Every structure is written in structure tokens, then in C-alpha cells.
Amino acid sequence: MAKKTAPPIEFAIRGEFIQLDQLLKAAGLVHSGGAAHAVTTAGDVTVDGQPELRKRAKLRPGQRVRFGGAEILLTGAEPVADPTAT
């Protein structure tokens, strides 16, 4: 019997990038920035399938982060519609 995996969490970032430690905290995978630093330097986090040891690595839309059984797919923030546009 194949093990079912949860679908990735889609996380929209505003701007060009988000730092890895900020992402882990914002996604609710760790309770503090210190915890994010600890799990990253311990090698418990992967980005696009590769271990990521830089706690402040800049992540961009399209990248996948895995930690603690969760997978996050980074997406770009949806552009805000201009209400005055016709």
C-alpha cells in the first residue's frame, strides 16, 4: 500500500523573496525564529530536494521547502486588481 502524502502548502510571498527562517515561522512550522535557525543548521530543512543550511537563504516563487513532513510550495502574491481600471 502506497503511503499518501499531504498536498503541498501553497504560500504566497509578497515581493521578490522570503528568507527561510521567516518562511518556517510564518507557515507555522516552528514557534520562533530561534527554532527556525536550529532546525535549519541541523540540516532538517530541504529546498528543492537539497539540504539547506543557510537560515536566511532567499527563497523565490516556484521553490519547494520540506520540513517535518510538510512541504511548502512558494507562489507569487496575486496582483491586486485596480478598482479604477475599466
Backbone atoms as SQL, in Angstrom:
CREATE TABLE atoms (id INTEGER PRIMARY KEY, chain TEXT, resi INTEGER, resn TEXT, atom TEXT, x REAL, y REAL, z REAL);
INSERT INTO atoms VALUES
  (1, 'A', 1, 'MET', 'N', 0.844, -1.176, 0.000),
  (2, 'A', 1, 'MET', 'CA', 0.000, 0.000, 0.000),
  (3, 'A', 1, 'MET', 'C', 0.890, 1.240, 0.000),
  (4, 'A', 2, 'ALA', 'N', 0.671, 2.134, -0.954),
  (5, 'A', 2, 'ALA', 'CA', 1.485, 3.339, -1.074),
  (6, 'A', 2, 'ALA', 'C', 1.123, 4.334, 0.018),
  (7, 'A', 3, 'LYS', 'N', 2.149, 4.974, 0.540),
  (8, 'A', 3, 'LYS', 'CA', 1.937, 5.977, 1.576),
  (9, 'A', 3, 'LYS', 'C', 1.412, 7.260, 0.936),
  (10, 'A', 4, 'LYS', 'N', 0.326, 7.791, 1.472),
  (11, 'A', 4, 'LYS', 'CA', -0.240, 9.022, 0.944),
  (12, 'A', 4, 'LYS', 'C', 0.484, 10.204, 1.568),
  (13, 'A', 5, 'THR', 'N', 0.783, 11.176, 0.729),
  (14, 'A', 5, 'THR', 'CA', 1.410, 12.388, 1.236),
  (15, 'A', 5, 'THR', 'C', 0.416, 13.530, 1.124),
  (16, 'A', 6, 'ALA', 'N', 0.507, 14.441, 2.052),
  (17, 'A', 6, 'ALA', 'CA', -0.376, 15.606, 2.032),
  (18, 'A', 6, 'ALA', 'C', 0.025, 16.504, 0.870),
  (19, 'A', 7, 'PRO', 'N', -0.949, 17.184, 0.285),
  (20, 'A', 7, 'PRO', 'CA', -0.597, 18.116, -0.786),
  (21, 'A', 7, 'PRO', 'C', 0.249, 19.254, -0.213),
  (22, 'A', 8, 'PRO', 'N', 1.089, 19.871, -1.042),
  (23, 'A', 8, 'PRO', 'CA', 1.928, 20.951, -0.528),
  (24, 'A', 8, 'PRO', 'C', 1.088, 22.146, -0.077),
  (25, 'A', 9, 'ILE', 'N', 1.601, 22.837, 0.908),
  (26, 'A', 9, 'ILE', 'CA', 1.005, 24.094, 1.369),
  (27, 'A', 9, 'ILE', 'C', 1.448, 25.161, 0.383),
  (28, 'A', 10, 'GLU', 'N', 0.510, 25.877, -0.205),
  (29, 'A', 10, 'GLU', 'CA', 0.884, 26.979, -1.092),
  (30, 'A', 10, 'GLU', 'C', 1.026, 28.232, -0.254),
  (31, 'A', 11, 'PHE', 'N', 2.175, 28.861, -0.356),
  (32, 'A', 11, 'PHE', 'CA', 2.480, 30.047, 0.441),
  (33, 'A', 11, 'PHE', 'C', 2.856, 31.169, -0.507),
  (34, 'A', 12, 'ALA', 'N', 2.021, 32.198, -0.557),
  (35, 'A', 12, 'ALA', 'CA', 2.269, 33.336, -1.446),
  (36, 'A', 12, 'ALA', 'C', 3.188, 34.332, -0.756),
  (37, 'A', 13, 'ILE', 'N', 4.248, 34.700, -1.442),
  (38, 'A', 13, 'ILE', 'CA', 5.145, 35.701, -0.882),
  (39, 'A', 13, 'ILE', 'C', 4.923, 37.038, -1.580),
  (40, 'A', 14, 'ARG', 'N', 5.066, 38.093, -0.796),
  (41, 'A', 14, 'ARG', 'CA', 4.990, 39.436, -1.358),
  (42, 'A', 14, 'ARG', 'C', 6.415, 39.893, -1.608),
  (43, 'A', 15, 'GLY', 'N', 6.640, 40.475, -2.727),
  (44, 'A', 15, 'GLY', 'CA', 7.988, 40.911, -3.053),
  (45, 'A', 15, 'GLY', 'C', 8.741, 39.825, -3.788),
  (46, 'A', 16, 'GLU', 'N', 10.043, 40.027, -3.897),
  (47, 'A', 16, 'GLU', 'CA', 10.890, 39.150, -4.699),
  (48, 'A', 16, 'GLU', 'C', 11.230, 37.836, -4.008),
  (49, 'A', 17, 'PHE', 'N', 11.378, 37.851, -2.668),
  (50, 'A', 17, 'PHE', 'CA', 11.804, 36.661, -1.946),
  (51, 'A', 17, 'PHE', 'C', 11.342, 36.714, -0.497),
  (52, 'A', 18, 'ILE', 'N', 11.512, 35.570, 0.202),
  (53, 'A', 18, 'ILE', 'CA', 11.324, 35.485, 1.644),
  (54, 'A', 18, 'ILE', 'C', 12.499, 34.685, 2.186),
  (55, 'A', 19, 'GLN', 'N', 12.970, 35.050, 3.367),
  (56, 'A', 19, 'GLN', 'CA', 14.074, 34.310, 3.979),
  (57, 'A', 19, 'GLN', 'C', 13.540, 33.012, 4.570),
  (58, 'A', 20, 'LEU', 'N', 14.356, 31.969, 4.535),
  (59, 'A', 20, 'LEU', 'CA', 13.950, 30.652, 5.007),
  (60, 'A', 20, 'LEU', 'C', 13.444, 30.682, 6.440),
  (61, 'A', 21, 'ASP', 'N', 14.155, 31.334, 7.340),
  (62, 'A', 21, 'ASP', 'CA', 13.718, 31.365, 8.735),
  (63, 'A', 21, 'ASP', 'C', 12.365, 32.055, 8.884),
  (64, 'A', 22, 'GLN', 'N', 12.143, 33.109, 8.115),
  (65, 'A', 22, 'GLN', 'CA', 10.863, 33.823, 8.160),
  (66, 'A', 22, 'GLN', 'C', 9.733, 32.940, 7.623),
  (67, 'A', 23, 'LEU', 'N', 10.016, 32.177, 6.572),
  (68, 'A', 23, 'LEU', 'CA', 9.010, 31.291, 5.999),
  (69, 'A', 23, 'LEU', 'C', 8.582, 30.220, 6.993),
  (70, 'A', 24, 'LEU', 'N', 9.547, 29.565, 7.621),
  (71, 'A', 24, 'LEU', 'CA', 9.208, 28.500, 8.572),
  (72, 'A', 24, 'LEU', 'C', 8.326, 29.027, 9.700),
  (73, 'A', 25, 'LYS', 'N', 8.615, 30.225, 10.169),
  (74, 'A', 25, 'LYS', 'CA', 7.811, 30.814, 11.252),
  (75, 'A', 25, 'LYS', 'C', 6.441, 31.241, 10.723),
  (76, 'A', 26, 'ALA', 'N', 6.400, 31.917, 9.582),
  (77, 'A', 26, 'ALA', 'CA', 5.133, 32.405, 9.024),
  (78, 'A', 26, 'ALA', 'C', 4.195, 31.260, 8.647),
  (79, 'A', 27, 'ALA', 'N', 4.751, 30.133, 8.224),
  (80, 'A', 27, 'ALA', 'CA', 3.935, 28.974, 7.838),
  (81, 'A', 27, 'ALA', 'C', 3.491, 28.164, 9.056),
  (82, 'A', 28, 'GLY', 'N', 3.960, 28.547, 10.240),
  (83, 'A', 28, 'GLY', 'CA', 3.556, 27.862, 11.458),
  (84, 'A', 28, 'GLY', 'C', 4.257, 26.534, 11.695),
  (85, 'A', 29, 'LEU', 'N', 5.396, 26.322, 11.043),
  (86, 'A', 29, 'LEU', 'CA', 6.119, 25.065, 11.207),
  (87, 'A', 29, 'LEU', 'C', 7.062, 25.091, 12.404),
  (88, 'A', 30, 'VAL', 'N', 7.415, 26.275, 12.869),
  (89, 'A', 30, 'VAL', 'CA', 8.203, 26.451, 14.087),
  (90, 'A', 30, 'VAL', 'C', 7.575, 27.580, 14.887),
  (91, 'A', 31, 'HIS', 'N', 7.875, 27.629, 16.182),
  (92, 'A', 31, 'HIS', 'CA', 7.243, 28.634, 17.034),
  (93, 'A', 31, 'HIS', 'C', 8.036, 29.924, 17.167),
  (94, 'A', 32, 'SER', 'N', 9.302, 29.923, 16.741),
  (95, 'A', 32, 'SER', 'CA', 10.110, 31.131, 16.878),
  (96, 'A', 32, 'SER', 'C', 11.216, 31.158, 15.833),
  (97, 'A', 33, 'GLY', 'N', 11.805, 32.333, 15.681),
  (98, 'A', 33, 'GLY', 'CA', 12.937, 32.453, 14.769),
  (99, 'A', 33, 'GLY', 'C', 14.120, 31.621, 15.234),
  (100, 'A', 34, 'GLY', 'N', 14.302, 31.528, 16.547),
  (101, 'A', 34, 'GLY', 'CA', 15.392, 30.714, 17.082),
  (102, 'A', 34, 'GLY', 'C', 15.213, 29.246, 16.742),
  (103, 'A', 35, 'ALA', 'N', 13.973, 28.780, 16.810),
  (104, 'A', 35, 'ALA', 'CA', 13.685, 27.385, 16.449),
  (105, 'A', 35, 'ALA', 'C', 13.944, 27.167, 14.964),
  (106, 'A', 36, 'ALA', 'N', 13.599, 28.150, 14.135),
  (107, 'A', 36, 'ALA', 'CA', 13.855, 28.053, 12.694),
  (108, 'A', 36, 'ALA', 'C', 15.351, 27.949, 12.433),
  (109, 'A', 37, 'HIS', 'N', 16.146, 28.742, 13.147),
  (110, 'A', 37, 'HIS', 'CA', 17.604, 28.692, 12.972),
  (111, 'A', 37, 'HIS', 'C', 18.131, 27.328, 13.375),
  (112, 'A', 38, 'ALA', 'N', 17.618, 26.781, 14.481),
  (113, 'A', 38, 'ALA', 'CA', 18.099, 25.494, 14.980),
  (114, 'A', 38, 'ALA', 'C', 17.810, 24.358, 14.005),
  (115, 'A', 39, 'VAL', 'N', 16.596, 24.282, 13.474),
  (116, 'A', 39, 'VAL', 'CA', 16.271, 23.169, 12.573),
  (117, 'A', 39, 'VAL', 'C', 16.991, 23.309, 11.240),
  (118, 'A', 40, 'THR', 'N', 17.250, 24.552, 10.831),
  (119, 'A', 40, 'THR', 'CA', 17.959, 24.767, 9.573),
  (120, 'A', 40, 'THR', 'C', 19.418, 24.359, 9.706),
  (121, 'A', 41, 'THR', 'N', 20.088, 24.827, 10.753),
  (122, 'A', 41, 'THR', 'CA', 21.509, 24.497, 10.906),
  (123, 'A', 41, 'THR', 'C', 21.718, 23.020, 11.227),
  (124, 'A', 42, 'ALA', 'N', 20.673, 22.355, 11.737),
  (125, 'A', 42, 'ALA', 'CA', 20.759, 20.909, 11.994),
  (126, 'A', 42, 'ALA', 'C', 20.604, 20.092, 10.715),
  (127, 'A', 43, 'GLY', 'N', 20.240, 20.748, 9.602),
  (128, 'A', 43, 'GLY', 'CA', 20.089, 20.040, 8.336),
  (129, 'A', 43, 'GLY', 'C', 18.735, 19.388, 8.150),
  (130, 'A', 44, 'ASP', 'N', 17.733, 19.837, 8.921),
  (131, 'A', 44, 'ASP', 'CA', 16.399, 19.237, 8.861),
  (132, 'A', 44, 'ASP', 'C', 15.502, 19.825, 7.775),
  (133, 'A', 45, 'VAL', 'N', 15.982, 20.838, 7.052),
  (134, 'A', 45, 'VAL', 'CA', 15.171, 21.523, 6.048),
  (135, 'A', 45, 'VAL', 'C', 15.786, 21.299, 4.670),
  (136, 'A', 46, 'THR', 'N', 14.935, 21.006, 3.678),
  (137, 'A', 46, 'THR', 'CA', 15.425, 20.916, 2.305),
  (138, 'A', 46, 'THR', 'C', 14.710, 21.952, 1.445),
  (139, 'A', 47, 'VAL', 'N', 15.428, 22.440, 0.453),
  (140, 'A', 47, 'VAL', 'CA', 14.877, 23.359, -0.541),
  (141, 'A', 47, 'VAL', 'C', 15.130, 22.726, -1.897),
  (142, 'A', 48, 'ASP', 'N', 14.064, 22.495, -2.624),
  (143, 'A', 48, 'ASP', 'CA', 14.146, 21.845, -3.935),
  (144, 'A', 48, 'ASP', 'C', 14.911, 20.516, -3.855),
  (145, 'A', 49, 'GLY', 'N', 14.681, 19.779, -2.754),
  (146, 'A', 49, 'GLY', 'CA', 15.260, 18.456, -2.594),
  (147, 'A', 49, 'GLY', 'C', 16.681, 18.420, -2.052),
  (148, 'A', 50, 'GLN', 'N', 17.275, 19.569, -1.811),
  (149, 'A', 50, 'GLN', 'CA', 18.648, 19.637, -1.317),
  (150, 'A', 50, 'GLN', 'C', 18.668, 20.211, 0.099),
  (151, 'A', 51, 'PRO', 'N', 19.480, 19.667, 1.003),
  (152, 'A', 51, 'PRO', 'CA', 19.572, 20.239, 2.345),
  (153, 'A', 51, 'PRO', 'C', 19.984, 21.706, 2.271),
  (154, 'A', 52, 'GLU', 'N', 19.335, 22.528, 3.067),
  (155, 'A', 52, 'GLU', 'CA', 19.641, 23.963, 3.096),
  (156, 'A', 52, 'GLU', 'C', 20.066, 24.332, 4.505),
  (157, 'A', 53, 'LEU', 'N', 21.306, 24.742, 4.660),
  (158, 'A', 53, 'LEU', 'CA', 21.860, 25.069, 5.968),
  (159, 'A', 53, 'LEU', 'C', 21.900, 26.575, 6.235),
  (160, 'A', 54, 'ARG', 'N', 21.586, 27.372, 5.232),
  (161, 'A', 54, 'ARG', 'CA', 21.605, 28.831, 5.405),
  (162, 'A', 54, 'ARG', 'C', 20.244, 29.279, 5.939),
  (163, 'A', 55, 'LYS', 'N', 20.217, 29.716, 7.181),
  (164, 'A', 55, 'LYS', 'CA', 18.945, 30.072, 7.814),
  (165, 'A', 55, 'LYS', 'C', 18.283, 31.280, 7.162),
  (166, 'A', 56, 'ARG', 'N', 19.056, 32.099, 6.497),
  (167, 'A', 56, 'ARG', 'CA', 18.485, 33.277, 5.834),
  (168, 'A', 56, 'ARG', 'C', 18.544, 33.164, 4.310),
  (169, 'A', 57, 'ALA', 'N', 18.521, 31.931, 3.810),
  (170, 'A', 57, 'ALA', 'CA', 18.524, 31.718, 2.358),
  (171, 'A', 57, 'ALA', 'C', 17.328, 32.440, 1.755),
  (172, 'A', 58, 'LYS', 'N', 17.536, 33.105, 0.641),
  (173, 'A', 58, 'LYS', 'CA', 16.456, 33.823, -0.044),
  (174, 'A', 58, 'LYS', 'C', 15.701, 32.856, -0.944),
  (175, 'A', 59, 'LEU', 'N', 14.424, 32.698, -0.668),
  (176, 'A', 59, 'LEU', 'CA', 13.575, 31.772, -1.420),
  (177, 'A', 59, 'LEU', 'C', 12.643, 32.558, -2.318),
  (178, 'A', 60, 'ARG', 'N', 12.416, 32.015, -3.502),
  (179, 'A', 60, 'ARG', 'CA', 11.597, 32.707, -4.503),
  (180, 'A', 60, 'ARG', 'C', 10.443, 31.825, -4.972),
  (181, 'A', 61, 'PRO', 'N', 9.426, 32.438, -5.593),
  (182, 'A', 61, 'PRO', 'CA', 8.294, 31.639, -6.098),
  (183, 'A', 61, 'PRO', 'C', 8.772, 30.492, -6.979),
  (184, 'A', 62, 'GLY', 'N', 8.109, 29.337, -6.813),
  (185, 'A', 62, 'GLY', 'CA', 8.443, 28.143, -7.574),
  (186, 'A', 62, 'GLY', 'C', 9.299, 27.164, -6.795),
  (187, 'A', 63, 'GLN', 'N', 9.921, 27.623, -5.710),
  (188, 'A', 63, 'GLN', 'CA', 10.745, 26.723, -4.916),
  (189, 'A', 63, 'GLN', 'C', 9.885, 25.932, -3.937),
  (190, 'A', 64, 'ARG', 'N', 10.387, 24.746, -3.561),
  (191, 'A', 64, 'ARG', 'CA', 9.693, 23.861, -2.621),
  (192, 'A', 64, 'ARG', 'C', 10.563, 23.652, -1.395),
  (193, 'A', 65, 'VAL', 'N', 9.949, 23.828, -0.237),
  (194, 'A', 65, 'VAL', 'CA', 10.639, 23.666, 1.039),
  (195, 'A', 65, 'VAL', 'C', 9.987, 22.510, 1.781),
  (196, 'A', 66, 'ARG', 'N', 10.798, 21.614, 2.346),
  (197, 'A', 66, 'ARG', 'CA', 10.273, 20.496, 3.145),
  (198, 'A', 66, 'ARG', 'C', 10.885, 20.530, 4.536),
  (199, 'A', 67, 'PHE', 'N', 10.011, 20.317, 5.510),
  (200, 'A', 67, 'PHE', 'CA', 10.447, 20.238, 6.899),
  (201, 'A', 67, 'PHE', 'C', 9.378, 19.525, 7.707),
  (202, 'A', 68, 'GLY', 'N', 9.799, 18.583, 8.532),
  (203, 'A', 68, 'GLY', 'CA', 8.895, 17.921, 9.470),
  (204, 'A', 68, 'GLY', 'C', 7.683, 17.278, 8.829),
  (205, 'A', 69, 'GLY', 'N', 7.839, 16.717, 7.644),
  (206, 'A', 69, 'GLY', 'CA', 6.727, 16.069, 6.973),
  (207, 'A', 69, 'GLY', 'C', 5.837, 17.005, 6.174),
  (208, 'A', 70, 'ALA', 'N', 6.105, 18.299, 6.249),
  (209, 'A', 70, 'ALA', 'CA', 5.314, 19.278, 5.488),
  (210, 'A', 70, 'ALA', 'C', 6.115, 19.751, 4.277),
  (211, 'A', 71, 'GLU', 'N', 5.396, 20.061, 3.226),
  (212, 'A', 71, 'GLU', 'CA', 6.012, 20.633, 2.026),
  (213, 'A', 71, 'GLU', 'C', 5.326, 21.948, 1.723),
  (214, 'A', 72, 'ILE', 'N', 6.133, 22.968, 1.454),
  (215, 'A', 72, 'ILE', 'CA', 5.611, 24.288, 1.115),
  (216, 'A', 72, 'ILE', 'C', 6.019, 24.610, -0.306),
  (217, 'A', 73, 'LEU', 'N', 5.052, 25.011, -1.105),
  (218, 'A', 73, 'LEU', 'CA', 5.312, 25.478, -2.464),
  (219, 'A', 73, 'LEU', 'C', 5.161, 26.990, -2.446),
  (220, 'A', 74, 'LEU', 'N', 6.225, 27.689, -2.775),
  (221, 'A', 74, 'LEU', 'CA', 6.174, 29.151, -2.785),
  (222, 'A', 74, 'LEU', 'C', 5.541, 29.643, -4.076),
  (223, 'A', 75, 'THR', 'N', 4.629, 30.577, -3.924),
  (224, 'A', 75, 'THR', 'CA', 3.984, 31.192, -5.076),
  (225, 'A', 75, 'THR', 'C', 4.139, 32.700, -4.953),
  (226, 'A', 76, 'GLY', 'N', 3.954, 33.387, -6.052),
  (227, 'A', 76, 'GLY', 'CA', 3.977, 34.846, -6.016),
  (228, 'A', 76, 'GLY', 'C', 2.620, 35.352, -5.558),
  (229, 'A', 77, 'ALA', 'N', 2.635, 36.498, -4.924),
  (230, 'A', 77, 'ALA', 'CA', 1.377, 37.100, -4.491),
  (231, 'A', 77, 'ALA', 'C', 0.573, 37.489, -5.720),
  (232, 'A', 78, 'GLU', 'N', -0.715, 37.284, -5.628),
  (233, 'A', 78, 'GLU', 'CA', -1.588, 37.662, -6.733),
  (234, 'A', 78, 'GLU', 'C', -1.608, 39.187, -6.854),
  (235, 'A', 79, 'PRO', 'N', -1.528, 39.700, -8.053),
  (236, 'A', 79, 'PRO', 'CA', -1.580, 41.150, -8.198),
  (237, 'A', 79, 'PRO', 'C', -2.954, 41.666, -7.755),
  (238, 'A', 80, 'VAL', 'N', -2.944, 42.796, -7.130),
  (239, 'A', 80, 'VAL', 'CA', -4.197, 43.399, -6.666),
  (240, 'A', 80, 'VAL', 'C', -4.825, 44.116, -7.845),
  (241, 'A', 81, 'ALA', 'N', -6.109, 43.817, -8.065),
  (242, 'A', 81, 'ALA', 'CA', -6.828, 44.436, -9.179),
  (243, 'A', 81, 'ALA', 'C', -7.030, 45.924, -8.912),
  (244, 'A', 82, 'ASP', 'N', -6.867, 46.721, -9.928),
  (245, 'A', 82, 'ASP', 'CA', -7.080, 48.168, -9.815),
  (246, 'A', 82, 'ASP', 'C', -8.578, 48.424, -9.972),
  (247, 'A', 83, 'PRO', 'N', -9.250, 48.891, -8.904),
  (248, 'A', 83, 'PRO', 'CA', -10.704, 49.097, -8.996),
  (249, 'A', 83, 'PRO', 'C', -11.092, 50.201, -9.977),
  (250, 'A', 84, 'THR', 'N', -10.144, 51.059, -10.361),
  (251, 'A', 84, 'THR', 'CA', -10.465, 52.138, -11.303),
  (252, 'A', 84, 'THR', 'C', -10.258, 51.725, -12.750),
  (253, 'A', 85, 'ALA', 'N', -9.679, 50.531, -12.969),
  (254, 'A', 85, 'ALA', 'CA', -9.435, 50.073, -14.331),
  (255, 'A', 85, 'ALA', 'C', -10.769, 49.682, -14.980),
  (256, 'A', 86, 'THR', 'N', -10.866, 49.950, -16.256),
  (257, 'A', 86, 'THR', 'CA', -12.103, 49.601, -16.981),
  (258, 'A', 86, 'THR', 'C', -11.861, 48.551, -18.017);
